[in-house]
Amino acid sequence: MRELLISYSNKALRVTREEGITSLLTVATLNAFQLMYFPFCARRMRSITGDHGLEEVVDFAFKCGSSIIKPFQIRSEILGLLEELEKNNRPKSIVEIGTARGGTLFLFTRVATDNATFISIDLMNRDYLGGYPKWKTNFYKSFAQKKQKIHLLRADSHDTATLKDVKSILDGNKVDLLFIDGDHTYKGVKRDFELYSPLVRSGGIVAFHDIGQPKEGTHGVNEFWKEIKDRFDHREIIEDIKQGWAGIGLLYIK
Ligand SMILES: C[S@@+](CC[C@H](N)C(=O)[O-])C[C@H]1O[C@@H](n2cnc3c(N)ncnc32)[C@H](O)[C@@H]1O
């Protein structure tokens, strides 16, 4: 509770300082709305199990209480990835880079096996710059079902100490799905791929979010994706080629 109050007062101070009182009131109303829905969302979440159809699970994540866990994804694309995972043996071991609001983490818990292990990495809270506050860790851990285990690493994925922690959690086991959705710069996404893809088992998947071609020029993930995709069997899940963002790219590891 103390952490929650500190986190909200810091945010309030910064918004007032940088954007003025009108912005503060807007942000405060939004946050109050979210807080009101939080217990409802958390309770309802427990009843949305993997036995529900994927469509229902995805709808819940997108709609529950004013974007509390809304994934930073296009609905049809993330649904496409989940369907692929469901079809090709539910994953038992998932590493995700980019926890954010926990949206994709929640969805992965609903498609994985009952005893799956999840490692989700994100930076320490830096307000608008990413990460999430420590008080949310219990909430994210509550996504686990049955014998699932969620490990949250609040650290920079590019740091070799983080890789070491991931390896130690995996304890020699290989990863079925690596979901790269953290640092979107070319250098950042390349480093995530180079550090973590060797952990993926033969027959496993490396998925990148934001492979889509921007309206103008290129950007880090798009550039790296174009460079790497033809070295693997791959699939692109993109709702509309002209959308200018998002898109999920899958590499099938041999
Ligand atoms: C687009 S969001 C992830 C969205 C999430 N996968 C979803 O759809 O629900 C990207 C996240 O990556 C995190 N991030 C950026 N650079 C990172 C790094 N070097 N290490 C760990 N996390 C990073 C940011 O803090 C941010 O929360």
The ligand as an SDF file (V2000), in Angstrom:
LIG
                    3D

 27 29  0  0  0  0  0  0  0  0999 V2000
    5.6450   -2.7400  -25.7960 C   0  0  0  0  0  0  0  0  0  0  0  0
    5.9700   -3.0010  -24.1270 S   0  0  0  0  0  0  0  0  0  0  0  0
    5.6430   -4.7210  -23.9050 C   0  0  0  0  0  0  0  0  0  0  0  0
    4.1970   -5.0400  -24.1100 C   0  0  0  0  0  0  0  0  0  0  0  0
    3.7320   -6.3900  -23.6280 C   0  0  0  0  0  0  0  0  0  0  0  0
    4.5020   -7.4650  -24.1940 N   0  0  0  0  0  0  0  0  0  0  0  0
    2.2720   -6.5660  -23.9980 C   0  0  0  0  0  0  0  0  0  0  0  0
    1.9300   -6.5530  -25.1910 O   0  0  0  0  0  0  0  0  0  0  0  0
    1.4550   -6.7110  -23.0770 O   0  0  0  0  0  0  0  0  0  0  0  0
    7.7120   -2.9290  -24.0570 C   0  0  0  0  0  0  0  0  0  0  0  0
    8.2660   -3.0850  -22.6540 C   0  0  0  0  0  0  0  0  0  0  0  0
    9.6460   -3.4060  -22.7940 O   0  0  0  0  0  0  0  0  0  0  0  0
   10.3510   -2.8390  -21.7300 C   0  0  0  0  0  0  0  0  0  0  0  0
   11.7770   -2.7210  -22.0760 N   0  0  0  0  0  0  0  0  0  0  0  0
   12.3770   -1.8500  -22.9190 C   0  0  0  0  0  0  0  0  0  0  0  0
   13.6970   -2.0460  -22.9580 N   0  0  0  0  0  0  0  0  0  0  0  0
   13.9600   -3.0710  -22.1140 C   0  0  0  0  0  0  0  0  0  0  0  0
   15.1410   -3.7400  -21.6900 C   0  0  0  0  0  0  0  0  0  0  0  0
   16.3450   -3.3940  -22.1700 N   0  0  0  0  0  0  0  0  0  0  0  0
   15.0350   -4.7380  -20.7810 N   0  0  0  0  0  0  0  0  0  0  0  0
   13.8340   -5.1080  -20.2920 C   0  0  0  0  0  0  0  0  0  0  0  0
   12.6670   -4.5230  -20.6620 N   0  0  0  0  0  0  0  0  0  0  0  0
   12.7340   -3.5200  -21.5520 C   0  0  0  0  0  0  0  0  0  0  0  0
    9.6670   -1.4970  -21.4990 C   0  0  0  0  0  0  0  0  0  0  0  0
    9.8880   -1.0480  -20.1840 O   0  0  0  0  0  0  0  0  0  0  0  0
    8.1950   -1.8320  -21.7920 C   0  0  0  0  0  0  0  0  0  0  0  0
    7.4780   -2.0830  -20.6130 O   0  0  0  0  0  0  0  0  0  0  0  0
  1  2  1  0
  2  3  1  0
  2 10  1  0
  3  4  1  0
  4  5  1  0
  5  6  1  0
  5  7  1  0
  7  8  2  0
  7  9  1  0
 10 11  1  0
 11 12  1  0
 11 26  1  0
 12 13  1  0
 13 14  1  0
 13 24  1  0
 14 15  1  0
 14 23  1  0
 15 16  2  0
 16 17  1  0
 17 18  1  0
 17 23  2  0
 18 19  1  0
 18 20  2  0
 20 21  1  0
 21 22  2  0
 22 23  1  0
 24 25  1  0
 24 26  1  0
 26 27  1  0
M  CHG  2   2   1   9  -1
M  END
$$$$
